Amino acid sequence: MGKLSRRVEVLEKFGKARGYVEHDLIALPEDIPALGVKAGSEGIIKWLDYRRNNVYADVTVTYSTRQPRGSVCMEITPEERVISYSVGA
């Protein structure tokens, strides 16, 4: 059994029982000086919401240690832009 198939097996067995959810990364469209991040920095998508033909995302921005730096609410479609942010999470 390869490493990847073993990982998938472990996630299927234990991940679902513990509420494991894989999240995607998204690049931030603009600088956010209060969080100390530049445009193009990546954040972790926590949830997506679809309202009136617009898609919104709640994104957590972390330090390199994966400690939370802040949270960003952004619009993904029709154009990527930051709506709001908060320091700490």
C-alpha positions in Angstrom: 0.0 0.0 0.0 1.4 3.4 -1.0 1.7 6.4 1.3 -1.1 8.3 -0.4 -3.6 5.4 -0.3 -2.7 4.8 3.4 -3.3 8.5 4.1 -6.7 8.4 2.4 -7.6 5.2 4.4 -6.7 6.9 7.7 -8.7 10.0 6.8 -11.7 8.0 5.8 -11.5 6.0 9.0 -10.8 8.7 11.5 -11.3 12.0 9.8 -15.1 11.8 9.4 -15.5 10.7 13.0 -13.5 13.7 14.3 -15.1 16.3 12.0 -12.0 16.6 9.7 -12.6 18.9 6.8 -10.1 19.8 4.1 -10.1 23.5 3.1 -8.7 25.1 0.0 -6.3 28.0 -0.2 -7.1 31.3 -1.9 -4.9 34.3 -2.8 -5.9 37.6 -1.3 -6.6 40.2 -3.9 -5.1 43.2 -2.1 -2.8 44.3 0.7 -4.2 44.3 4.2 -1.6 46.3 6.3 -3.5 45.8 9.6 -2.9 42.0 9.2 0.5 42.4 7.8 -0.3 40.6 4.5 0.4 41.5 0.9 -1.7 40.9 -2.2 -1.2 37.4 -3.3 -0.7 36.0 0.2 -2.7 32.8 0.7 -5.5 32.2 3.2 -7.6 29.2 4.1 -11.2 29.2 3.0 -13.5 28.4 5.9 -16.8 28.8 4.1 -18.4 29.9 0.9 -21.7 31.6 0.5 -23.8 32.3 -2.6 -26.1 35.3 -2.5 -27.8 37.1 -5.4 -25.3 35.8 -8.1 -22.3 36.7 -5.9 -20.0 34.3 -4.1 -18.5 35.3 -0.8 -15.8 33.6 1.3 -14.7 33.7 4.9 -10.9 33.3 4.8 -8.5 32.8 7.7 -5.1 34.2 7.3 -2.3 32.5 9.4 1.3 33.1 10.4 3.9 30.6 9.0 3.4 28.7 12.3 -0.3 28.2 11.3 -1.4 30.4 14.3 -4.4 32.6 13.2 -3.4 36.1 12.2 -6.9 37.3 11.3 -10.1 36.7 9.3 -11.0 38.2 5.9 -14.5 38.4 4.3 -14.1 38.7 0.6 -16.2 38.6 -2.6 -15.0 36.1 -5.1 -17.4 36.7 -8.0 -18.1 38.8 -10.0 -14.7 40.3 -9.0 -12.3 39.4 -6.2 -12.2 42.1 -3.5 -11.9 42.3 0.3 -15.1 43.4 2.0 -13.9 43.4 5.6 -11.3 41.9 7.9 -10.7 41.4 11.6 -7.4 41.1 13.5 -7.1 37.8 15.4 -9.5 35.0 15.0 
